[in-house]
């Protein structure tokens, strides 16, 4: 298992609810890519409204294939309506077995 965490800076006129609407539409695709769960949390960094989205992913190669595949185009385009894609970052980690 892996964690794929996206740091999303919401556009100034968008809120977490807008992201949740996007997620509701595109979660089935992300599940096909191997995501098993999601955790969301907010952070304010200066005047930026940051929303972290951490996916638990079974197979990182499968996730990456999906994320680079043709069905990701609409997903990313729609996400760009909610977040500033240029400020997005991604972090991949392995869950600690100490907490298991």
N, C-alpha and C positions, 0 to 999 in steps of 0.2 A: 504494500500500500504506500501511497504517496499523498502529500498535501500539495496542491497547486493553489497558491494564494495570489489573487489579483488585487493590487492597490488601485482603486478607481477614484479619480477626482471628478466629482459630479459637476456638471455644468451649472452655472450660477442660478439658472431658473429651474433646476431639477432637484428632486428630493429622493429619499430612499424608496418611497412608494412608486416612483417612476421606474427605478431599477427593479423593483419587485414585479412590476407589470412586464418588463422585458424578460426577467427570469422565468416567469410563468410560461411565457411563449416558448422560450428556448431551452428550458430544462429537459424536455424529452430528447432533444438532440444531444445535450451534454451527457445524459444517461447512456445514450448509445455509444458515446465515446469512452464510457467506463466510469463516469462519476457515480458514486454511491450516496454521497451526502454533501450538504452545504452548511457552512457557518458564516454568518454575516456580522460585522461590527463596524461602528462608526468611529471616526476620529476627526477632530478639527485641528488642522495644521495651518496656523495663521488665519487667513481669510478663506481657506479652502475647506470644502466639505468633502472629506475622504470616506469612502466606503470600502472596506476590505471584504472580499468574498473568497472563502477558502473551500475548495472542492477536495473531497477525499476521492482518490482515483485508484482503481485497481492496477492498471497497467499504464505506465507513463508513455511507452511507445504507441499504444493504441490511442491514448488521449492526444498525443502530438499529431498522429496521422489524421485524426478527426479535425483538430484545430487548424491544420494546414490544408484540409480537403475542401472540395467545392461547396459543401453545404455551410461552411463557416462564413462565406461571404455575406450572406444575408444577416447572419447573427452579428457579425462585427459591424456591419453598416447600421443595424438597428441600435446596437450598443453605443455607437458614435453619436446617436441622437441624445443620449442620456449622460455619457461621460466624455471627458476630454481624452481621446485616445492617445494624444501626444504626451500626456502626463501619466499614463498607465505604466505600471511595472508588475512584473511577475516573479514570484519566488517559489522554488520547488524545494520541499523538505521531506524527510522521512519521519513518520511519527515515532516518538520515543516509546520504547518498550517498557521504560520504567513506570509509565503511567498506566500501563495495561493491566 
